[in-house]
Amino acid sequence: MSSDKSVRLAAGDAELTVRPDLGCRIESLRIGGTEVLRQGDKYGSFPMVPWCGRVEHGEFRNGGTKHHLPVNSPPHAIHGTGRDTVWKRVRTGETESGHAEAHFTYDLAEPWPYPGRVTQIFELSESALTLTMGVETYGDSFPAQVGWHPWFRRSLGGADVQLGFSPSWQEERGDDHLPTGRRIDPLPGPWDDCFGMPEGVDVTLTWPEQLELRVTSRTEWVVVYDEQEEAVCVEPQSGPPNGLNTLPRLVTPVDPLELATTWSWRRL
């Protein structure tokens, strides 16, 4: 069931609600009637595009050209512009395997300085949700990132969620909340930090005696944020925070950027 503002997908006892008018964020993911995402217009799970995390002082270079982005988390720019954009629904239906799916797009525009198109696909089965996002250019090459920022509820009514993951390193975080460029052994939480998992992101959230949810992606970068009482964030992304400056990945006419992440779950 869908409306002008929301698109709903269902598979088994899983129900997904997407709000293209609110930055194409996931408003709700209910598994067996239980909501797993923090509710509210700022929460759910939003796409990070065309950059992830913080960009130092809202400035980045593409070749010799310096660009300025809105400083929406002073003194930095944070989490891209896609979450503040109205996306267009392209189609909804079923995949060949019978999963429910929905496709959305939007065209890059000011304050992002380069024209291009962003796509996001949601594919829901009885036991998994796969999110795929891509960026293509309409002209000049430019650096970009994609990622997702889910706000998983810390408690589903029972014991608090437990995080399980084994990163190879942690990006040292400076006083400015940006990676310093130094890789360190992972430290105990709480975290607002970027970790490296070169074999691919693989993080398990376990709500004891209730639900296990596994976040995977082929990318090696994941930010974990668990400093809030209400929620825990596990954010696969195509590059580290401030990556437009420190590790630029160019989107070119023959090499678009695409990344997928899968959330799979089982009852406990």
Secondary structure, 3 states (H helix, E strand, C coil): CECCCCEEEEECCEEEEEEHHHCCEEEEEEECCEECECCCCCCCEEEEECCCCEEHHHEEEECCEEEECCCCECCEEECECHHHCCCEEEEEEECCCCCEEEEEEEECCCCCCCCEEEEEEEEECCCEEEEEEEEEECCCCEECCCEEEECEECCCCCCCCEEECCCCEEEEECCCCCEEEEEECCCCCCCEEEEECCCCEEEEEEECCCEEEEEEECCCEEEEECCCCCEEEEEEECCCCCHHHHCCCEEECCECEEEEEEEEEEEC
